């Protein structure tokens, strides 16, 4: 079949992260990701993740006041609503 590379995006306010590896709820996407680095930026915290199977790095932005303060090496469950998943052609990515 045809294969196309895409860039997946989600608005930061729609992400939910947890240390609890429960399955995704109905209508939600879920990934288990390993934290590689965190950067505190005042109102928010950038969290860099290692992609499953190596390769690309994933970046998520969480409110700094969130109780979740992940550390490198920690695995988090990241969920977001399927309806809030944005797809872009990889060649059109900035």
C-alpha positions in Angstrom: 0.0 0.0 0.0 0.9 3.7 -0.1 2.9 5.1 2.7 3.2 8.8 3.5 5.2 10.5 6.2 3.2 12.8 8.4 3.8 15.2 11.3 1.4 14.7 14.1 0.5 17.7 16.2 -1.7 18.4 19.2 -2.5 21.6 21.0 -0.5 21.6 24.3 -3.6 22.3 26.4 -5.2 19.1 25.1 -2.4 16.8 26.3 -2.7 14.8 29.6 0.3 13.0 31.1 0.4 10.5 33.9 2.7 8.0 35.5 -0.2 5.5 35.5 0.1 3.3 32.4 -3.7 2.6 32.1 -5.1 1.9 28.6 -6.4 4.9 26.6 -10.0 5.9 27.4 -12.6 5.8 24.6 -11.9 8.5 22.0 -8.3 9.0 23.2 -4.9 8.4 21.7 -2.2 7.1 24.1 1.6 6.7 24.0 4.0 5.5 26.6 7.1 7.7 26.2 10.5 8.0 28.0 11.4 11.5 29.2 14.8 12.5 27.9 15.0 16.1 29.1 12.8 18.8 30.8 13.1 22.6 30.6 11.3 24.8 33.0 10.2 28.0 31.3 8.2 30.0 33.9 4.5 29.4 32.9 5.2 26.1 31.2 7.5 23.1 31.2 8.9 21.6 28.0 9.3 17.9 28.1 11.4 16.1 25.5 10.6 12.4 25.0 12.5 9.6 23.2 10.3 8.2 20.4 9.4 4.5 20.7 12.0 2.5 18.8 14.4 5.3 18.7 14.7 8.0 16.0 12.7 11.2 16.4 12.4 13.2 19.5 8.9 14.2 20.6 8.3 17.5 22.5 5.3 18.3 24.7 4.5 21.5 26.6 2.8 21.3 30.0 1.7 24.0 32.5 4.5 24.6 35.0 1.9 24.5 37.9 0.9 21.0 36.9 1.8 18.5 39.7 3.6 16.4 37.2 7.4 17.2 37.3 8.9 14.4 35.3 12.6 13.4 35.4 14.8 12.1 32.6 14.5 8.3 32.3 11.0 8.3 33.6 8.2 6.8 31.5 4.9 8.7 31.1 1.6 7.8 29.6 0.6 10.7 27.3 -3.0 10.9 26.1 -5.0 13.3 24.0 -8.4 13.2 22.3 -8.5 11.6 18.8 -10.6 14.5 17.6 -7.7 16.9 18.5 -5.1 15.1 16.5 -3.7 17.4 13.7 -1.9 15.8 10.7 0.5 17.6 8.4 2.4 16.4 5.4 6.0 15.8 6.5 7.4 17.7 3.6 5.3 20.7 4.5 6.6 20.7 8.1 8.5 23.9 9.2 
